C-alpha cells in the first residue's frame, strides 16, 4: 500500500504563491533540491490539477536544456519515470508520457489507488491536495519552508483542515530553508468535494 504525500514549497506564513500567483521566491537551491529528490524517490505516481500539471510538464524535456545541474537532471529522470494523473475538465490530451487525464477528483478511486500500488503517491497543488486533505486521504505532509513571509496568497492547507501531526523528520539548510515531514495521525475529514 502506498502513502499519499502532499508536498509543496511554502512561505513561512503558509502560502504556496503570492496574490499575483508568483512563487519565484520558492525556487530551491541545489542542496535543497537534492534533498527533495531523495525524499521523493519513493514516489511512483503524481496527482495534479491542471495548473500544477502545466507547470510540472517542464520536466518532461528539462534534460534537453543545455548546462542543467545534475540535481535538475536527476529530478527530471525521476519525474519522467513516474505515472501522472491529471484532474481536469478541460484538458483533452496529455503533453507528457505516462499520463492519464481524469475529469473529476474521486476520493474512493484515490483510496483504491493507494491500496493497489507498492510505491508512494505524491499530490501537488493546494487546491487538489486540499480536497485530499479534507477527505482524510493524505498520509504525510512534506513542507519546504522558505525564509520569506508574503502576507497573502494561496494557502498550503485548505480552510477547515484539522490535522493531528507527528514529526517524522526535519532538516535545516544554511540559506534558511527548513524541510519538514509530518505524518498525519488522525485527519478530521469533511465530505469530499469535487475540484
N, C-alpha and C positions, 0 to 999 in steps of 0.2 A: 504494500500500500504506500502511496506517495503522500508527502506533505504538501499542502498548498502554502506557498511562501509569498507574502506581499512585500516587495522591496521597492524603495524609492529613495532618491536623494531629497533631503528637505532642508529648509532653513531652521534655525534654532527655534523660531516661533511656530514651527509646524506646517509650513507651506511648501508645496512642490513647485510652484511657479508664482510669479507676482501677478498683480491685477491686469497687466498687459499681456500675460502669457509668457513672459521672459523667464528663463531658468539658466541663463549662461553663468550665473554665479555658482551653479552646482556642478560645473564641469570638473570631473575628478582628475587630480594629478596622478602620475604613473603609479606611485606606491599604493594609493587608494584604489585605483583601477585594478591593479594586480590582486589586491586583497578581495575585492568584489568578485573578480574572476574565480578565485579559489572558492569563495563561498557559494557561487552559483554553479560550480562544476557538477553538482548532483542533479541539476535541473535538466529534464529531458523534454519538457513541454512548456510553452509560454502561452498565457491567455492575455489577449489585448483587446481594448476597444479600438475603434477606427483611428482616432487621433494618435494614440500611442503607437499603433502599428505603423502608421505613416512615418513617424519619427524613427522607429527601430528598423524599418526596412533598409535604412542606410547600410546596416551591417551586412546585407546580402552581397554588396560589392565593395565594401571597405578595404578588403585585402588587395584590390586592384589600384588603390590610391597610392602614388609613389611616396616613399620615405615614411611609411607608417611605423611608429614604435612597435616593438614586439608585443607589448601588452595589448595594443589595439588589434594586432593580427590574431593573437590568442583569443580575444573576445569574439572577433568576427568568426573564427573557426567554431568556437563553442556555440554561438548563436545559430549559425547555419546548420549545425548538426541536430539542433532541437526541432521538434514539431512546434507549429504555431497554430493557435485557434484565434480567429479574429471575429469579434462580435460587432456586426454592422448591418444596418437595414439598407444601406445604400451601396456598399462596395459590391461590385459584380464579379471581379476577378482579382485573385491574389497576385501581388507583384513579386513574391518570393517563393522559393521551393519549400516543400514540407509544410504547406499552409492550407488550412481549410477555413471557410467562412461559415459562421453561424449567424442567423438573423436575430436571435434573442438569447440573452443570458438565462440559463436554466439551472437553478441550484441543484436539482436532482441529477442532471447529467454531469455536472462537475463532481458531485459526490461519487457517482459511478466511475468517472474517470480516475479519481483518486484511488478508488478501490481496485482498479484494474491494472495499474501501472506499477513498475518496480523502480521508479525514479521520482524525484520531486517535480512539482509543478510550480512555475513562477507566474505570478499575476502582477501586471503593471498597469499604472494609470489609476489615479484616485477615484474616478467615477466608477469604473468597472470593479475595482477592488473594493470600493465601498459597498457594493451590492453583496460581494462575497463575505465581507466582514459582518454585515448585518444579518446575513443568512447563517452565520456560525460556521463557515467553511474554512476560514483561514487558520492555519496551524502555527504559523510563525511570521513575525514581523522582522524585516531586515531594513533598518533605518540608517541611512548615511546622513549624519547631521553636519551641515556646513556652518562655519562660523560667521553667519550673517543673519540678521533679522530684517524681514521685508515688510512687516506691518499688515499686509493683507494680500489675498490671492486665492489660490486653490488649496484647500486643506488636505493634509495627508490622510486623516481619518474622517469618516462621514459624521454629520450631526447625529447624535443619539447613540453612537457606539460606546459601549461599556465593556471593557476587556480586563480580565484578571491575567496579568502578565508575569512571566518568570524570566529573569535574566539568564540567557544562555551564554552569551559571550559579548565582550566589548573590546574595542581597540582604538586607541587614540593615535593620531598622526601629528607630526611636527607642524603641519600647516593649520592645525586647529580642528580638522575634521575628526569626528568620532563615529565609528561604525558600531552599531548596537544590534544584537539579535535577541529577540524576546520570543519565548514560547507562549502561545495562547492557552491558558488553562481551562477557563470556563467562559466561553463567549456568551454574552446575553444577546440573543439574536432577536431581530424583528422579522416579520414575514418577508421573504424575498420579493423584490420588485424588479421589473424589467428595466434595463437602462434606456 
